[in-house]
Amino acid sequence: MGDILDAIIQVESSGNPLATSAMDARGLMQITEPALKDYNTYHTDTYTMDDMYDEAKNKAVGGWYYNKQIPKYLKHFKIKDTTENRLWSYNAGIGNVVKGIKPQETIDYIDRVNARMGE
């Protein structure tokens, strides 16, 4: 089984640190501006969106968001902290998880990450 963050990186950007989505998500883990603002609120080492092309900074933000912030949101909304719910939140946003909205794109995303993990 692989590392979940490595699997996310492969699905999000195919490992391209310069990847940019149509929604302006950037870098390896396709960090969005709201996720970055969240990170900057809780850290003294604040970053810009352009910093998200730096592999180490991108992984720091993405890893924190996946492993710290999403579990905090899930707990707040009394939603079970599972890999599927974390991936759902990472891909579709916690608001969609709270509403029970799982777009087909997110279902496919979870399947692709799990396939990378060997599950």
Backbone as ProteinMPNN parsed JSONL, in Angstrom:
{"seq_chain_A": "MGDILDAIIQVESSGNPLATSAMDARGLMQITEPALKDYNTYHTDTYTMDDMYDEAKNKAVGGWYYNKQIPKYLKHFKIKDTTENRLWSYNAGIGNVVKGIKPQETIDYIDRVNARMGE", "coords_chain_A": {"N_chain_A": [[0.833, -1.181, 0.0], [0.459, 2.222, -0.789], [1.48, 5.591, 0.129], [-0.964, 7.839, 1.257], [-0.886, 10.622, 0.715], [0.942, 10.739, -1.386], [-0.521, 9.334, -3.283], [-2.684, 11.076, -3.617], [-1.323, 13.259, -4.717], [-0.513, 12.154, -7.191], [-3.002, 11.71, -8.41], [-4.113, 14.284, -8.36], [-2.243, 15.988, -9.739], [-0.581, 14.517, -11.361], [1.97, 14.431, -10.4], [3.157, 16.806, -11.165], [4.693, 19.689, -10.281], [4.122, 22.196, -11.238], [1.545, 22.272, -12.055], [-1.645, 23.651, -12.848], [-5.026, 24.207, -12.268], [-8.217, 24.712, -13.953], [-9.687, 26.057, -12.114], [-7.819, 27.485, -10.795], [-6.377, 26.069, -8.884], [-3.329, 24.987, -7.462], [-0.106, 23.462, -8.068], [1.449, 20.418, -6.758], [-0.477, 19.185, -5.015], [-2.696, 20.502, -5.754], [-3.619, 22.995, -4.512], [-6.087, 25.163, -3.308], [-7.198, 28.6, -3.184], [-8.937, 29.143, -0.906], [-8.194, 26.991, 0.825], [-5.503, 27.554, 1.233], [-5.695, 30.051, 2.506], [-6.88, 29.213, 4.858], [-4.789, 27.626, 5.911], [-2.827, 29.647, 6.265], [-4.007, 31.151, 8.271], [-3.625, 29.639, 10.546], [-0.895, 29.346, 10.843], [2.469, 30.619, 11.278], [4.303, 30.731, 9.249], [3.445, 31.955, 6.516], [2.036, 31.627, 3.226], [1.928, 32.432, -0.317], [-0.255, 32.144, -3.203], [1.4, 31.734, -5.403], [3.548, 30.524, -4.148], [2.684, 27.948, -4.01], [3.625, 26.497, -6.082], [6.02, 25.592, -5.287], [7.405, 22.634, -4.297], [7.871, 21.641, -1.619], [6.538, 23.505, 0.024], [3.953, 23.287, -0.984], [3.341, 20.618, -0.373], [3.459, 20.826, 2.392], [1.239, 22.463, 2.984], [-0.87, 20.994, 1.76], [-0.64, 18.507, 3.094], [-1.079, 19.284, 5.754], [-3.703, 20.231, 5.499], [-5.122, 17.919, 4.71], [-4.518, 16.061, 6.785], [-4.886, 17.41, 9.236], [-6.693, 19.716, 9.211], [-9.044, 18.887, 7.757], [-9.877, 16.573, 9.31], [-10.536, 18.001, 11.662], [-12.691, 19.579, 10.786], [-14.493, 17.511, 10.115], [-14.953, 16.38, 12.633], [-16.112, 18.571, 13.929], [-18.551, 18.769, 12.553], [-19.642, 16.413, 13.27], [-19.168, 14.124, 11.722], [-18.068, 10.999, 10.656], [-14.608, 10.285, 10.794], [-13.157, 9.115, 8.219], [-11.141, 7.574, 5.646], [-12.455, 7.783, 3.19], [-14.276, 9.907, 3.706], [-12.475, 11.95, 4.239], [-11.161, 12.175, 1.75], [-13.337, 12.836, 0.151], [-13.992, 15.319, 1.271], [-11.61, 16.68, 0.683], [-11.673, 16.738, -2.095], [-14.274, 17.674, -2.879], [-15.009, 19.535, -1.021], [-15.786, 20.492, 2.341], [-18.335, 21.472, 2.805], [-19.981, 20.202, 0.919], [-19.797, 17.593, 1.845], [-21.061, 17.81, 4.322], [-23.63, 18.393, 3.415], [-24.165, 16.042, 2.165], [-23.644, 15.717, -0.511], [-22.231, 14.123, -3.124], [-20.538, 14.42, -5.844], [-20.279, 12.839, -9.098], [-17.721, 13.172, -10.113], [-16.237, 13.293, -7.761], [-16.68, 10.748, -6.679], [-15.356, 9.244, -8.627], [-12.806, 10.313, -8.23], [-12.16, 9.461, -5.602], [-12.113, 6.71, -6.072], [-9.931, 6.603, -7.852], [-7.788, 7.511, -6.243], [-7.817, 5.509, -4.263], [-7.197, 3.306, -5.881], [-4.566, 3.93, -6.546], [-3.505, 3.589, -4.075], [-3.628, 0.94, -3.836], [-5.885, -0.331, -2.974]], "CA_chain_A": [[0.0, 0.0, 0.0], [1.227, 3.449, -0.883], [1.17, 6.699, 1.02], [-2.163, 8.534, 0.789], [-0.55, 11.924, 0.14], [1.54, 10.469, -2.701], [-1.626, 8.951, -4.167], [-3.409, 12.322, -3.92], [-0.472, 14.022, -5.642], [-0.585, 11.548, -8.521], [-4.338, 11.934, -8.966], [-4.341, 15.726, -8.505], [-1.355, 16.716, -10.657], [0.352, 13.571, -12.005], [3.304, 14.719, -9.896], [3.681, 18.019, -11.788], [4.64, 20.778, -9.305], [3.683, 23.429, -11.892], [0.175, 22.088, -12.519], [-2.654, 24.646, -12.476], [-6.342, 23.798, -12.768], [-9.089, 25.774, -14.461], [-10.163, 26.79, -10.933], [-6.61, 28.092, -10.245], [-5.708, 25.257, -7.867], [-1.932, 24.988, -7.909], [0.949, 22.596, -7.582], [1.329, 18.973, -6.613], [-1.714, 18.762, -4.353], [-3.746, 21.372, -6.278], [-4.079, 23.816, -3.4], [-6.972, 26.255, -3.675], [-7.015, 29.8, -2.363], [-9.536, 29.0, 0.43], [-7.386, 26.08, 1.65], [-4.288, 28.277, 1.598], [-6.065, 31.051, 3.512], [-7.063, 28.439, 6.083], [-3.444, 27.299, 6.395], [-2.159, 30.864, 6.716], [-4.652, 31.581, 9.511], [-3.141, 28.822, 11.666], [0.566, 29.201, 10.811], [3.248, 31.844, 11.171], [4.96, 30.699, 7.94], [2.359, 32.114, 5.562], [2.422, 31.467, 1.823], [1.094, 32.993, -1.376], [-0.643, 31.139, -4.195], [2.579, 31.411, -6.214], [4.367, 29.592, -3.365], [2.15, 26.587, -4.138], [4.412, 25.793, -7.097], [7.173, 25.041, -4.57], [6.987, 21.298, -3.858], [7.872, 21.489, -0.16], [5.471, 24.341, 0.58], [2.688, 22.7, -1.411], [3.124, 19.416, 0.439], [3.194, 21.258, 3.771], [-0.142, 22.933, 3.039], [-1.765, 19.878, 1.448], [-0.573, 17.523, 4.17], [-1.777, 19.862, 6.905], [-5.133, 20.302, 5.221], [-5.677, 16.561, 4.703], [-4.309, 15.35, 8.051], [-5.239, 18.195, 10.42], [-7.866, 20.57, 9.085], [-10.234, 18.117, 7.388], [-10.394, 15.853, 10.49], [-11.14, 18.975, 12.566], [-14.012, 19.883, 10.217], [-15.352, 16.326, 10.242], [-15.333, 16.282, 14.043], [-17.026, 19.678, 14.21], [-19.86, 18.469, 11.978], [-20.023, 15.08, 13.755], [-19.074, 13.192, 10.596], [-17.013, 10.024, 10.929], [-13.314, 10.548, 10.153], [-12.711, 7.963, 7.437], [-10.387, 7.949, 4.452], [-13.403, 8.225, 2.163], [-14.781, 11.235, 4.036], [-11.381, 12.915, 4.059], [-10.972, 12.379, 0.309], [-14.541, 13.546, -0.298], [-13.801, 16.706, 1.701], [-10.473, 17.259, -0.046], [-12.038, 16.931, -3.49], [-15.529, 18.394, -3.102], [-15.204, 20.551, 0.011], [-16.51, 20.021, 3.526], [-19.742, 21.847, 2.669], [-20.678, 19.136, 0.192], [-19.868, 16.428, 2.729], [-22.108, 18.12, 5.298], [-24.919, 18.302, 2.708], [-24.322, 14.705, 1.591], [-23.521, 15.815, -1.966], [-21.003, 13.498, -3.627], [-20.596, 14.424, -7.302], [-19.635, 11.713, -9.785], [-16.284, 13.495, -10.181], [-15.661, 12.939, -6.465], [-16.706, 9.281, -6.609], [-14.248, 8.802, -9.483], [-11.577, 10.762, -7.566], [-11.912, 8.538, -4.486], [-11.723, 5.433, -6.691], [-8.587, 6.725, -8.42], [-6.829, 7.574, -5.13], [-7.774, 4.162, -3.678], [-6.471, 2.434, -6.817], [-3.153, 4.261, -6.351], [-3.123, 3.043, -2.757], [-3.672, -0.526, -3.91], [-7.068, -0.839, -2.265]], "C_chain_A": [[0.879, 1.245, 0.0], [0.82, 4.469, 0.16], [0.006, 7.492, 0.432], [-1.83, 9.878, 0.15], [0.111, 11.764, -1.228], [0.464, 10.105, -3.715], [-2.428, 10.191, -4.568], [-2.622, 13.154, -4.93], [-0.57, 13.452, -7.055], [-1.936, 11.805, -9.182], [-4.563, 13.424, -9.252], [-3.53, 16.345, -9.641], [-0.441, 15.828, -11.486], [1.789, 13.863, -11.601], [3.948, 15.959, -10.493], [3.566, 19.194, -10.814], [4.145, 22.096, -9.905], [2.242, 23.331, -12.412], [-0.733, 23.198, -11.993], [-3.975, 24.198, -13.078], [-7.103, 24.998, -13.314], [-9.626, 26.633, -13.322], [-9.01, 27.468, -10.192], [-6.072, 27.37, -9.011], [-4.291, 25.019, -8.381], [-1.075, 23.904, -7.268], [0.571, 21.137, -7.433], [-0.022, 18.525, -6.078], [-2.898, 19.648, -4.733], [-4.424, 22.168, -5.16], [-4.919, 24.973, -3.933], [-6.726, 27.452, -2.753], [-7.696, 29.68, -0.996], [-8.733, 28.073, 1.349], [-6.111, 26.783, 2.116], [-4.58, 29.349, 2.656], [-6.255, 30.382, 4.874], [-5.712, 28.12, 6.719], [-2.782, 28.535, 6.997], [-2.735, 31.398, 8.025], [-4.044, 30.882, 10.726], [-1.614, 28.721, 11.752], [1.261, 30.557, 10.719], [3.992, 31.904, 9.841], [3.866, 30.736, 6.87], [2.893, 32.101, 4.134], [1.451, 32.187, 0.905], [0.69, 31.861, -2.319], [0.545, 30.769, -5.085], [3.526, 30.466, -5.484], [3.904, 28.145, -3.545], [2.792, 25.815, -5.282], [5.701, 25.216, -6.503], [6.731, 23.721, -3.94], [6.869, 21.173, -2.347], [6.733, 22.291, 0.479], [4.098, 23.773, 0.238], [2.353, 21.465, -0.574], [2.823, 19.775, 1.891], [1.738, 21.68, 3.92], [-1.114, 21.774, 2.806], [-1.798, 18.823, 2.537], [-1.283, 18.004, 5.418], [-3.283, 19.841, 6.672], [-5.781, 18.917, 5.315], [-5.627, 15.913, 6.094], [-4.744, 16.105, 9.308], [-6.577, 18.925, 10.267], [-9.135, 19.789, 8.722], [-10.738, 17.291, 8.571], [-11.075, 16.784, 11.501], [-12.544, 19.35, 12.08], [-14.968, 18.706, 10.398], [-15.846, 16.189, 11.677], [-16.361, 17.356, 14.397], [-18.447, 19.371, 13.726], [-20.365, 17.071, 12.348], [-20.155, 14.065, 12.614], [-17.889, 12.287, 10.866], [-15.754, 10.346, 10.118], [-12.822, 9.265, 9.495], [-11.884, 8.472, 6.26], [-11.329, 8.46, 3.377], [-13.918, 9.628, 2.456], [-13.704, 12.306, 3.927], [-11.18, 13.227, 2.576], [-12.14, 13.151, -0.287], [-14.404, 15.033, 0.039], [-12.706, 17.392, 0.895], [-10.885, 17.607, -1.468], [-13.239, 17.859, -3.674], [-15.779, 19.509, -2.101], [-16.078, 20.041, 1.139], [-17.995, 20.36, 3.445], [-20.556, 20.793, 1.95], [-20.801, 17.874, 1.028], [-20.994, 16.63, 3.739], [-23.493, 17.956, 4.665], [-25.179, 16.915, 2.126], [-24.244, 14.685, 0.085], [-22.176, 15.236, -2.396], [-21.105, 13.415, -5.153], [-19.892, 13.201, -7.902], [-18.13, 11.935, -9.885], [-15.581, 13.079, -8.888], [-15.64, 11.432, -6.263], [-15.543, 8.714, -7.411], [-12.902, 9.14, -8.845], [-11.199, 9.793, -6.444], [-11.458, 7.182, -5.022], [-10.296, 5.485, -7.227], [-7.527, 6.778, -7.324], [-6.703, 6.175, -4.501], [-7.021, 3.188, -4.575], [-4.962, 2.679, -6.709], [-2.617, 3.689, -5.042], [-3.105, 1.516, -2.765], [-4.839, -1.123, -3.177], [-8.151, -1.237, -3.256]], "O_chain_A": [[1.896, 1.314, 0.689], [-0.076, 4.231, 0.97], [-0.003, 7.784, -0.764], [-2.432, 10.24, -0.86], [-0.132, 12.566, -2.13], [0.529, 10.521, -4.872], [-2.806, 10.337, -5.73], [-3.191, 13.689, -5.883], [-0.699, 14.21, -8.016], [-2.002, 12.087, -10.378], [-5.142, 13.776, -10.279], [-4.06, 17.137, -10.42], [0.392, 16.333, -12.238], [2.721, 13.583, -12.355], [5.155, 16.157, -10.35], [2.457, 19.655, -10.543], [3.788, 23.014, -9.167], [1.78, 24.218, -13.13], [-0.608, 23.63, -10.847], [-4.041, 23.851, -14.258], [-6.686, 26.145, -13.156], [-9.98, 27.794, -13.528], [-9.198, 27.972, -9.084], [-5.391, 27.977, -8.184], [-4.075, 24.867, -9.584], [-1.278, 23.494, -6.125], [-0.47, 20.685, -7.909], [-0.638, 17.605, -6.614], [-3.965, 19.567, -4.125], [-5.621, 22.033, -4.904], [-4.528, 25.668, -4.871], [-6.125, 27.323, -1.686], [-7.097, 30.079, 0.003], [-8.608, 28.355, 2.541], [-5.691, 26.621, 3.262], [-3.8, 29.53, 3.591], [-5.844, 30.915, 5.905], [-5.517, 28.322, 7.918], [-2.241, 28.482, 8.102], [-2.02, 32.03, 8.803], [-3.959, 31.466, 11.807], [-1.098, 28.066, 12.658], [0.722, 31.512, 10.16], [4.287, 32.993, 9.347], [3.42, 29.698, 6.381], [4.026, 32.5, 3.865], [0.323, 32.508, 1.28], [1.228, 30.757, -2.242], [0.681, 29.611, -5.48], [4.233, 29.687, -6.123], [4.66, 27.216, -3.261], [2.542, 24.621, -5.444], [6.391, 24.434, -7.159], [5.793, 23.693, -3.144], [5.872, 20.653, -1.845], [6.049, 21.798, 1.376], [3.191, 23.777, 1.07], [1.219, 21.295, -0.125], [2.024, 19.105, 2.546], [1.076, 21.294, 4.884], [-2.067, 21.596, 3.564], [-2.863, 18.302, 2.87], [-2.001, 17.244, 6.068], [-4.046, 19.468, 7.563], [-6.844, 18.755, 5.916], [-6.596, 15.286, 6.521], [-4.95, 15.482, 10.349], [-7.478, 18.769, 11.091], [-10.187, 20.01, 9.322], [-11.942, 17.302, 8.827], [-12.067, 16.408, 12.124], [-13.478, 19.427, 12.878], [-16.121, 18.891, 10.789], [-17.023, 15.912, 11.909], [-17.35, 17.084, 15.077], [-19.424, 19.678, 14.41], [-21.373, 16.601, 11.82], [-21.098, 13.277, 12.55], [-16.822, 12.757, 11.262], [-15.823, 10.638, 8.924], [-12.161, 8.439, 10.124], [-11.926, 9.655, 5.924], [-11.039, 9.46, 2.721], [-13.991, 10.458, 1.55], [-13.994, 13.445, 3.561], [-11.047, 14.388, 2.189], [-11.946, 14.022, -1.134], [-14.665, 15.895, -0.799], [-12.855, 18.541, 0.477], [-10.494, 18.65, -1.992], [-13.215, 18.736, -4.538], [-16.663, 20.34, -2.306], [-16.998, 19.253, 0.92], [-18.827, 19.613, 3.96], [-21.695, 20.518, 2.327], [-21.799, 17.161, 0.933], [-21.788, 15.721, 3.98], [-24.415, 17.443, 5.3], [-26.279, 16.636, 1.649], [-24.721, 13.742, -0.546], [-21.121, 15.784, -2.078], [-21.679, 12.47, -5.694], [-19.014, 12.61, -7.274], [-17.352, 10.99, -9.755], [-14.46, 12.571, -8.922], [-14.671, 10.897, -5.726], [-14.833, 7.822, -6.948], [-11.965, 8.345, -8.911], [-10.051, 9.359, -6.353], [-10.528, 6.578, -4.488], [-9.538, 4.527, -7.077], [-6.473, 6.156, -7.459], [-5.591, 5.716, -4.239], [-6.285, 2.335, -4.081], [-4.174, 1.736, -6.774], [-1.438, 3.353, -4.924], [-2.628, 0.883, -1.822], [-4.803, -2.292, -2.794], [-9.223, -1.688, -2.852]]}, "name": "protein", "num_of_chains": 1, "seq": "MGDILDAIIQVESSGNPLATSAMDARGLMQITEPALKDYNTYHTDTYTMDDMYDEAKNKAVGGWYYNKQIPKYLKHFKIKDTTENRLWSYNAGIGNVVKGIKPQETIDYIDRVNARMGE"}
